[in-house]
Amino acid sequence: MKRLAVYCGSATPPDPRFLELARTTGEVLARRGIGVVYGGGRLGLMGALADGALAAGGEVIGVIPEALAGPEVANHACTELLVVATMHERKKAFADRSDGFLTLPGGVGTMDELWEAISWAQLGYHAKPVGLLNALGYYDGLVEFYRHMAATGFIRPDHKAIMVVEDRLEPLLDRLAAYRPHRPIFAMQADDL
């Protein structure tokens, strides 16, 4: 993997462990030679992620919509900062410029990005790994819900392993690097659906 699209919050939660997690993630990715493609912001976890990667000599590509690109929000310290017209273009750029997806703690926007990456993988728009870092137990409820969707038949058996979950970064990165694509819906017959 040369680059990962990293989804995370632009908020700064009161618990400092979340910012430290994002900063450390950026550092680890840079040390592994993995570039970061992210939301292009300088605030919250986004900013900490970029700061960590840049401080460790890594590549950081920010992709930010015009509406957020003002100097108060955009991170102009990025290796490359792309300003796009819409959120849809932003997410397409994430997919086009990365070899996989990594989700850190975040809010509604982060969830939108994660679920779209999973949905696109199910369909066959990409065959890239989708990782979820469940650090600090942040995503315990989401992981349980994902299992519930699979157990009740709303996620096909072929697709249960699309979301790769770990509590620690290093094992997650190892699993993402070893990921083998599943059979997408586009390749299935009607009887398989």
Secondary structure, DSSP 8 states (H G I E B T S, - for coil): --EEEEE--SS--SSHHHHHHHHHHHHHHHHTT-EEEE--B-SHHHHHHHHHHHHTT--EEEEEEGGG-STTTB-TTSSEEEEESSHHHHHHHHHHH-S-EEE-S--HHHHHHHHHHHHHHHHTS----EEEE-GGGTTHHHHHHHHHHHHTTSS-GGGTTSEEEESSHHHHHHHHHT------GGG--GGG-
